[in-house]
Amino acid sequence: QLQLVESGGGLVQPGGSLRLSCAVSGYTLGYYIIGWFRQAPGKEREGVSCISSSDGSTNYGDSVKGRFTISRDNVKNTVYLQMNSLEPEDTAIYYCARIRGGVVASNGVLRFVGMDYWGKGTPVTVSS
């Protein structure tokens, strides 16, 4: 059974760092795009970053570009999101998802097309 399990969230002060993990089981990481999206209370879902399984190419939303880094470990079947210089506006629940359709980048915003599996999320709170 395919599963994605996020971990690594928590409470951090502004300017701090966290590394999120997305452990994938039930299929081999090397066939689909994996993306991270977040959802804050009262806000729309926002695509944060994604990584291609074919060539490892990455994409980021403008709100996190230069601060977040996505990577993958095909041996561990895990995708990571390194988050640096965190801001209160980054507070949200972070989810990883398998993307079958593709990724559309428009006006600095990522939209994931055809997410078919995602995890339960891990909460990130940035506050002093």
Phi and psi in degrees as GROMACS dihedral restraints (atoms count N, CA, C in turn):
[ dihedral_restraints ]
;  ai    aj    ak    al  type     phi  dphi    fc
    3     4     5     6     1   -75.9    20    10
    4     5     6     7     1   132.2    20    10
    6     7     8     9     1  -141.7    20    10
    7     8     9    10     1   144.3    20    10
    9    10    11    12     1  -124.2    20    10
   10    11    12    13     1   127.1    20    10
   12    13    14    15     1  -126.2    20    10
   13    14    15    16     1   117.9    20    10
   15    16    17    18     1   -90.4    20    10
   16    17    18    19     1   150.3    20    10
   18    19    20    21     1  -155.6    20    10
   19    20    21    22     1   168.2    20    10
   21    22    23    24     1   104.3    20    10
   22    23    24    25     1    -4.8    20    10
   24    25    26    27     1   -71.9    20    10
   25    26    27    28     1   172.0    20    10
   27    28    29    30     1   166.7    20    10
   28    29    30    31     1  -166.7    20    10
   30    31    32    33     1  -100.0    20    10
   31    32    33    34     1   129.4    20    10
   33    34    35    36     1  -141.8    20    10
   34    35    36    37     1   150.5    20    10
   36    37    38    39     1   -78.7    20    10
   37    38    39    40     1   155.6    20    10
   39    40    41    42     1   -54.2    20    10
   40    41    42    43     1   137.4    20    10
   42    43    44    45     1    90.4    20    10
   43    44    45    46     1    -9.4    20    10
   45    46    47    48     1   -83.1    20    10
   46    47    48    49     1  -175.7    20    10
   48    49    50    51     1  -133.1    20    10
   49    50    51    52     1   153.3    20    10
   51    52    53    54     1  -144.5    20    10
   52    53    54    55     1   152.9    20    10
   54    55    56    57     1  -121.9    20    10
   55    56    57    58     1   118.8    20    10
   57    58    59    60     1   -92.4    20    10
   58    59    60    61     1   147.1    20    10
   60    61    62    63     1  -122.1    20    10
   61    62    63    64     1   145.7    20    10
   63    64    65    66     1  -127.1    20    10
   64    65    66    67     1   102.6    20    10
   66    67    68    69     1   -89.1    20    10
   67    68    69    70     1   124.1    20    10
   69    70    71    72     1  -108.0    20    10
   70    71    72    73     1   132.6    20    10
   72    73    74    75     1  -135.9    20    10
   73    74    75    76     1   153.6    20    10
   75    76    77    78     1    97.1    20    10
   76    77    78    79     1   -10.3    20    10
   78    79    80    81     1  -159.1    20    10
   79    80    81    82     1   163.0    20    10
   81    82    83    84     1   -82.6    20    10
   82    83    84    85     1   131.9    20    10
   84    85    86    87     1   -59.2    20    10
   85    86    87    88     1   -26.0    20    10
   87    88    89    90     1   -77.6    20    10
   88    89    90    91     1    19.3    20    10
   90    91    92    93     1  -121.9    20    10
   91    92    93    94     1   -12.0    20    10
   93    94    95    96     1  -136.4    20    10
   94    95    96    97     1   163.1    20    10
   96    97    98    99     1   -75.2    20    10
   97    98    99   100     1   137.7    20    10
   99   100   101   102     1  -114.6    20    10
  100   101   102   103     1   132.6    20    10
  102   103   104   105     1  -126.0    20    10
  103   104   105   106     1   156.2    20    10
  105   106   107   108     1  -109.8    20    10
  106   107   108   109     1   132.5    20    10
  108   109   110   111     1  -130.5    20    10
  109   110   111   112     1   163.7    20    10
  111   112   113   114     1  -135.5    20    10
  112   113   114   115     1   156.7    20    10
  114   115   116   117     1  -138.4    20    10
  115   116   117   118     1   118.5    20    10
  117   118   119   120     1  -102.1    20    10
  118   119   120   121     1   153.3    20    10
  120   121   122   123     1   -55.4    20    10
  121   122   123   124     1   128.2    20    10
  123   124   125   126     1    76.8    20    10
  124   125   126   127     1     5.1    20    10
  126   127   128   129     1  -119.9    20    10
  127   128   129   130     1   161.5    20    10
  129   130   131   132     1   -75.2    20    10
  130   131   132   133     1   156.1    20    10
  132   133   134   135     1   -60.0    20    10
  133   134   135   136     1   139.8    20    10
  135   136   137   138     1  -129.4    20    10
  136   137   138   139     1   125.3    20    10
  138   139   140   141     1   -70.7    20    10
  139   140   141   142     1   128.2    20    10
  141   142   143   144     1   -99.7    20    10
  142   143   144   145     1   -53.2    20    10
  144   145   146   147     1  -162.4    20    10
  145   146   147   148     1   161.3    20    10
  147   148   149   150     1  -151.7    20    10
  148   149   150   151     1   159.3    20    10
  150   151   152   153     1  -137.8    20    10
  151   152   153   154     1   133.7    20    10
  153   154   155   156     1   -79.5    20    10
  154   155   156   157     1   142.6    20    10
  156   157   158   159     1   -84.3    20    10
  157   158   159   160     1   -19.5    20    10
  159   160   161   162     1   -79.8    20    10
  160   161   162   163     1   -47.8    20    10
  162   163   164   165     1  -125.6    20    10
  163   164   165   166     1     3.3    20    10
  165   166   167   168     1    74.9    20    10
  166   167   168   169     1    10.8    20    10
  168   169   170   171     1   -67.5    20    10
  169   170   171   172     1   149.9    20    10
  171   172   173   174     1  -125.1    20    10
  172   173   174   175     1   161.4    20    10
  174   175   176   177     1  -146.5    20    10
  175   176   177   178     1   147.9    20    10
  177   178   179   180     1  -137.3    20    10
  178   179   180   181     1   147.6    20    10
  180   181   182   183     1   -73.5    20    10
  181   182   183   184     1   152.7    20    10
  183   184   185   186     1   -60.6    20    10
  184   185   186   187     1   -29.7    20    10
  186   187   188   189     1   -68.4    20    10
  187   188   189   190     1   -17.6    20    10
  189   190   191   192     1  -121.4    20    10
  190   191   192   193     1    -5.8    20    10
  192   193   194   195     1   -58.7    20    10
  193   194   195   196     1   133.4    20    10
  195   196   197   198     1    88.6    20    10
  196   197   198   199     1   -13.2    20    10
  198   199   200   201     1  -114.7    20    10
  199   200   201   202     1   -32.9    20    10
  201   202   203   204     1  -107.8    20    10
  202   203   204   205     1   148.0    20    10
  204   205   206   207     1  -135.1    20    10
  205   206   207   208     1   127.3    20    10
  207   208   209   210     1  -101.8    20    10
  208   209   210   211     1   143.9    20    10
  210   211   212   213     1  -151.1    20    10
  211   212   213   214     1   169.6    20    10
  213   214   215   216     1  -141.7    20    10
  214   215   216   217     1   152.7    20    10
  216   217   218   219     1  -124.3    20    10
  217   218   219   220     1   102.8    20    10
  219   220   221   222     1   -68.7    20    10
  220   221   222   223     1   -24.8    20    10
  222   223   224   225     1   -70.5    20    10
  223   224   225   226     1   -43.5    20    10
  225   226   227   228     1   -85.8    20    10
  226   227   228   229     1    -5.7    20    10
  228   229   230   231     1    55.3    20    10
  229   230   231   232     1    46.1    20    10
  231   232   233   234     1  -134.1    20    10
  232   233   234   235     1   141.4    20    10
  234   235   236   237     1  -113.9    20    10
  235   236   237   238     1   139.6    20    10
  237   238   239   240     1  -117.4    20    10
  238   239   240   241     1   153.5    20    10
  240   241   242   243     1  -131.5    20    10
  241   242   243   244     1   105.2    20    10
  243   244   245   246     1   -85.1    20    10
  244   245   246   247     1   122.0    20    10
  246   247   248   249     1  -117.3    20    10
  247   248   249   250     1   116.1    20    10
  249   250   251   252     1  -115.4    20    10
  250   251   252   253     1   165.1    20    10
  252   253   254   255     1    48.9    20    10
  253   254   255   256     1    49.0    20    10
  255   256   257   258     1   -65.9    20    10
  256   257   258   259     1   145.2    20    10
  258   259   260   261     1  -122.2    20    10
  259   260   261   262     1   156.2    20    10
  261   262   263   264     1   -54.1    20    10
  262   263   264   265     1   -30.7    20    10
  264   265   266   267     1   -68.6    20    10
  265   266   267   268     1   -11.9    20    10
  267   268   269   270     1   -83.5    20    10
  268   269   270   271     1    -6.3    20    10
  270   271   272   273     1   -61.7    20    10
  271   272   273   274     1   123.5    20    10
  273   274   275   276     1  -178.3    20    10
  274   275   276   277     1   173.7    20    10
  276   277   278   279     1   -92.8    20    10
  277   278   279   280     1   130.9    20    10
  279   280   281   282     1  -105.7    20    10
  280   281   282   283     1   131.6    20    10
  282   283   284   285     1  -123.3    20    10
  283   284   285   286     1   148.0    20    10
  285   286   287   288     1  -110.2    20    10
  286   287   288   289     1   149.6    20    10
  288   289   290   291     1  -144.6    20    10
  289   290   291   292     1   151.1    20    10
  291   292   293   294     1   -88.7    20    10
  292   293   294   295     1   132.9    20    10
  294   295   296   297     1  -115.1    20    10
  295   296   297   298     1   120.1    20    10
  297   298   299   300     1  -100.6    20    10
  298   299   300   301     1   -25.0    20    10
  300   301   302   303     1   -88.4    20    10
  301   302   303   304     1   -43.5    20    10
  303   304   305   306     1   143.7    20    10
  304   305   306   307     1  -176.0    20    10
  306   307   308   309     1  -129.8    20    10
  307   308   309   310     1   131.8    20    10
  309   310   311   312     1  -112.9    20    10
  310   311   312   313     1   126.9    20    10
  312   313   314   315     1  -110.0    20    10
  313   314   315   316     1   119.2    20    10
  315   316   317   318     1  -140.6    20    10
  316   317   318   319     1   123.9    20    10
  318   319   320   321     1    53.7    20    10
  319   320   321   322     1    38.2    20    10
  321   322   323   324     1    79.5    20    10
  322   323   324   325     1     6.5    20    10
  324   325   326   327     1  -113.8    20    10
  325   326   327   328     1   134.9    20    10
  327   328   329   330     1   -94.0    20    10
  328   329   330   331     1   137.0    20    10
  330   331   332   333     1  -125.6    20    10
  331   332   333   334     1   125.2    20    10
  333   334   335   336     1   -93.2    20    10
  334   335   336   337     1   127.8    20    10
  336   337   338   339     1  -104.1    20    10
  337   338   339   340     1   124.2    20    10
  339   340   341   342     1    77.2    20    10
  340   341   342   343     1    47.9    20    10
  342   343   344   345     1   -75.4    20    10
  343   344   345   346     1   122.9    20    10
  345   346   347   348     1  -110.5    20    10
  346   347   348   349     1   -21.0    20    10
  348   349   350   351     1  -139.8    20    10
  349   350   351   352     1   141.2    20    10
  351   352   353   354     1  -150.7    20    10
  352   353   354   355     1   162.7    20    10
  354   355   356   357     1   -87.8    20    10
  355   356   357   358     1  -170.1    20    10
  357   358   359   360     1   -86.7    20    10
  358   359   360   361     1    -8.7    20    10
  360   361   362   363     1    92.1    20    10
  361   362   363   364     1   159.6    20    10
  363   364   365   366     1  -133.6    20    10
  364   365   366   367     1   131.4    20    10
  366   367   368   369     1   -82.5    20    10
  367   368   369   370     1   139.0    20    10
  369   370   371   372     1  -123.0    20    10
  370   371   372   373     1   125.5    20    10
  372   373   374   375     1  -123.8    20    10
  373   374   375   376     1   122.9    20    10
  375   376   377   378     1  -111.3    20    10
  376   377   378   379     1   110.6    20    10
  378   379   380   381     1  -159.0    20    10
  379   380   381   382     1   147.9    20    10
